[in-house]
């Protein structure tokens, strides 16, 4: 494990980023999307892997057992902007996909999405998670992932999150930017981590209706049970245990998978400061999050 990989944050066109996601900018901005591509977009730690896995099983569960047993999720669903020396770029992996549809992951804020996804009117699934749990998950991720900036202590991480100084920028800007996009782009399905926890089957059914798929009730039940946290946690193809940049002894990628874990991290004072700051930054009352279910 090489801790010298740890990058610095810098302002990139108004969004805090690290070079691992900007080095390949020109190439991925020219990505040629196809009309049937499906983009899974999220702020980091909002449920990307969960929804990627659901989509992968919806489309390809029957196709090949090799895919299930030996192809990790980050190869099945390439991370478009990813560019880490020694590993294939997300753009090259996406170009190399032979599936139809191609499933592609991104954490980019809406204004950074390569033009051809819009030109091709691709379907986009956006997943959002309440800011408090999102922050906690992000903190543990930065502790264990050597290609993320150092997390630092919880109290300083907390402050930095409020200031929007996270990789891929401010949580508020991200979730609001994508929410606003829904007004003008109809091929966007906006979903919430909390709803998935509360009613996985119901959320899968809504997703299928967006995608024009019509699985049977039994198929939805089976899928829902295969993607429950405990199953994904023990699945080496889903739990990132094969990716060398993460030290899962520090914190596992599949950590808790809960709504409300923020209560184990936030002090009373932090919670008050958070709520105060949140009120100031909440501009659109139609975008509502639940911090408990
Ligand atoms: S990443 O690195 O941005 O792609 O991470 P991402 O996949 O978006 O988010 C990781 C968090 O999602 C949780 N997770 C799940 N929760 C419930 N059920 C299932 N099946 C599931 N799969 C992933 C994962 O545990 C991370 O959240 P925390 O709160 O840290 O546990």
Boltz pocket constraint, residues with backbone or C-beta under 6 A from the ligand:
constraints:
  - pocket:
      binder: B
      contacts: [[A, 42], [A, 43], [A, 44], [A, 45], [A, 46], [A, 47], [A, 48], [A, 49], [A, 50], [A, 133], [A, 136], [A, 137], [A, 138], [A, 140], [A, 141], [A, 227], [A, 228], [A, 229], [A, 230], [A, 232], [A, 252], [A, 253], [A, 254], [A, 255], [A, 256], [A, 257], [A, 258], [A, 261]]
      max_distance: 6.0
